[in-house]
Amino acid sequence: MHTEDRKKADFYKWTKIWGLISFVPVVLAAGPLAGYFLGDYLEKKIGHAPYLSLVCLALGFFTSIREIIKILKLVQKTDAKPDKPEKP
């Protein structure tokens, strides 16, 4: 019975890790895209082409990198967390 609980705990742990890791490409693409579209919108309103678009694109990229680092730290913490000890 205890080995079944341990297998279930391992399954949920690895499912969480894979879910977090599979989200990394979405974050990597979303930041620069949002930055570009925000910059493009601001360029049309203010008229400083192409500088605002490039600045917002760079900010989106750096924000994505920061979020990916947070996700990887969460994965590392999840992986390092010991499983619940077996009951005697």
C-alpha distance (Angstrom), angle and dihedral (degrees) to the residues before:
residue distance angle dihedral
M1 . . .
H2 3.80 . .
T3 3.77 93.2 .
E4 3.79 89.5 53.4
D5 3.82 90.8 53.5
R6 3.80 90.1 47.7
K7 3.81 91.7 50.4
K8 3.79 90.2 49.5
A9 3.82 91.2 49.4
D10 3.82 90.7 49.3
F11 3.79 90.7 48.5
Y12 3.82 92.4 52.7
K13 3.80 91.6 44.7
W14 3.80 93.2 52.3
T15 3.80 91.7 42.9
K16 3.80 89.2 55.9
I17 3.81 91.7 47.5
W18 3.81 93.3 49.4
G19 3.79 91.0 46.2
L20 3.79 91.4 53.6
I21 3.80 93.7 45.2
S22 3.80 93.0 48.0
F23 3.82 88.9 55.9
V24 3.84 92.3 61.5
P25 3.85 96.5 83.9
V26 3.80 90.6 50.3
V27 3.80 91.4 53.0
L28 3.80 91.4 44.8
A29 3.80 91.7 54.2
A30 3.82 98.9 38.0
G31 3.81 98.3 56.4
P32 3.80 98.7 56.6
L33 3.81 92.3 39.0
A34 3.79 92.0 52.8
G35 3.80 89.7 45.6
Y36 3.78 92.5 50.5
F37 3.80 94.5 49.0
L38 3.80 92.0 45.0
G39 3.81 89.8 49.6
D40 3.78 91.7 47.3
Y41 3.80 90.9 50.7
L42 3.80 91.5 49.0
E43 3.80 91.2 47.5
K44 3.79 90.4 55.7
K45 3.81 90.9 48.8
I46 3.82 98.6 41.7
G47 3.80 103.4 21.2
H48 3.83 105.0 -132.7
A49 3.79 98.0 134.1
P50 3.12 126.3 -151.8
Y51 3.80 99.2 -2.9
L52 3.79 99.7 74.4
S53 3.77 91.6 47.3
L54 3.80 91.9 52.0
V55 3.80 93.5 45.1
C56 3.81 92.8 49.1
L57 3.81 90.5 45.1
A58 3.81 90.5 53.5
L59 3.82 91.4 46.3
G60 3.80 89.9 50.5
F61 3.79 91.0 50.1
F62 3.80 93.7 49.6
T63 3.79 91.0 45.8
S64 3.81 89.5 52.6
I65 3.79 91.0 50.7
R66 3.82 90.1 50.2
E67 3.82 91.4 50.8
I68 3.80 91.7 47.4
I69 3.80 89.6 53.2
K70 3.82 88.9 52.2
I71 3.81 90.8 49.8
L72 3.81 92.4 48.8
K73 3.81 91.2 49.4
L74 3.81 88.9 51.6
V75 3.81 89.9 50.0
Q76 3.79 90.3 49.7
K77 3.81 91.5 49.6
T78 3.81 91.2 47.4
D79 3.80 91.8 49.5
A80 3.81 93.5 46.6
K81 3.80 93.7 48.6
P82 3.78 108.3 107.5
D83 3.75 117.8 -122.7
K84 3.76 118.3 -109.8
P85 3.79 110.3 -81.6
E86 3.73 116.3 -107.8
K87 3.77 116.3 -103.9
P88 3.80 115.4 -117.1
